[in-house]
């Protein structure tokens, strides 16, 4: 069987640096990975790298998505600036 995702509207913010999204924390590092962030999701913690999208899903869950996957999966909704 094949399935298609139902059309749902999500909110997303592209993350480049600390301060771009309130739920992305500073990634614990020894200095080598200072451009990485950390976000806690329903599945546990995930590393966030510059350019990743932070998605808020249909029930308020938050998770990161790589830019290439985001581009293949989502398109802008009319009314976006």
Secondary structure per residue as TSV (DSSP state, phi and psi in degrees):
chain	resnum	aa	ss	phi	psi
A	1	X	-	360.0	148.8
A	2	X	-	-118.5	150.0
A	3	X	-	-133.8	152.3
A	4	X	-	-117.0	140.3
A	5	X	-	-63.3	139.2
A	6	X	-	-68.9	144.8
A	7	X	-	-72.5	112.8
A	8	X	-	-127.7	153.2
A	9	X	-	-99.7	129.0
A	10	X	-	-118.1	164.9
A	11	X	E	-105.8	142.2
A	12	X	E	-148.1	146.2
A	13	X	E	-129.9	129.6
A	14	X	E	-81.6	130.9
A	15	X	-	-101.8	128.6
A	16	X	-	-123.2	-29.5
A	17	X	S	-155.6	164.9
A	18	X	T	-59.8	134.0
A	19	X	T	104.9	-13.5
A	20	X	S	-73.1	-27.3
A	21	X	S	-143.9	132.1
A	22	X	T	-66.4	-20.6
A	23	X	T	-92.2	-6.7
A	24	X	-	-86.8	118.5
A	25	X	E	-95.0	166.2
A	26	X	E	-68.6	130.2
A	27	X	-	-73.4	128.0
A	28	X	-	-62.2	120.9
A	29	X	-	-145.8	165.4
A	30	X	S	-102.0	13.3
A	31	X	S	113.6	-23.0
A	32	X	T	-74.4	-26.8
A	33	X	T	-121.1	45.7
A	34	X	T	-68.6	-15.9
A	35	X	T	-90.6	8.6
A	36	X	-	-100.3	153.8
A	37	X	E	-121.7	178.0
A	38	X	E	-139.3	130.1
A	39	X	E	-130.9	137.9
A	40	X	E	-92.3	128.2
A	41	X	E	-120.2	179.4
A	42	X	T	-62.1	-26.2
A	43	X	T	-93.5	1.3
A	44	X	E	118.3	-169.6
A	45	X	E	-82.4	147.7
A	46	X	E	-135.0	144.4
A	47	X	E	-76.1	140.7
A	48	X	E	-117.2	131.6
A	49	X	-	-116.7	157.1
A	50	X	T	-52.5	132.8
A	51	X	T	100.1	-18.6
A	52	X	-	-64.9	149.5
A	53	X	E	-96.4	138.6
A	54	X	E	-103.9	114.6
A	55	X	E	-103.2	137.4
A	56	X	E	-106.2	116.4
A	57	X	-	-80.7	-173.0
A	58	X	T	-67.6	-21.5
A	59	X	T	-114.6	21.3
A	60	X	S	88.0	1.1
A	61	X	-	-70.7	149.9
A	62	X	E	-122.4	137.1
A	63	X	E	-157.0	153.7
A	64	X	E	-85.8	156.1
A	65	X	E	-143.3	131.5
A	66	X	-	-66.1	145.7
A	67	X	H	-55.2	-39.5
A	68	X	H	-68.1	-39.2
A	69	X	H	-68.6	-41.5
A	70	X	H	-58.9	-45.6
A	71	X	H	-62.9	-36.8
A	72	X	H	-75.2	-23.6
A	73	X	H	-101.8	-32.8
A	74	X	-	-122.5	152.6
A	75	X	-	-136.2	154.7
A	76	X	-	-64.4	146.9
A	77	X	-	-94.8	142.5
A	78	X	T	-50.6	138.4
A	79	X	T	102.4	-9.6
A	80	X	-	-73.0	145.0
A	81	X	-	-96.8	360.0
